[in-house]
Amino acid sequence: MPAFEAMRALRELASLADLGLVNVDTHYTVSPVVIQCVIPALALVLAMEDDFEPGPSHDPSDSQPATNHR
């Protein structure tokens, strides 16, 4: 079963590479633009749940560490 999951993962990564979201060379890399979109996307999904509490916020141009103000 692990071999099937590995092949499935490779197909999914190839699909993401076709969309330009993942770069394929000798290994897979994710561009910084995609990484910057992950936190807002997850926050949006979690905001749809009743018990969501916003976590740390971080501006990429800010050299300060992320903080969680409550």
Summary of the structure (lengths in Angstrom):
residues: 70
radius of gyration: 16.4
end to end distance: 44.8
largest distance: 45.2
contacts: 111
relative contact order: 0.08
helix: 47%
strand: 11%
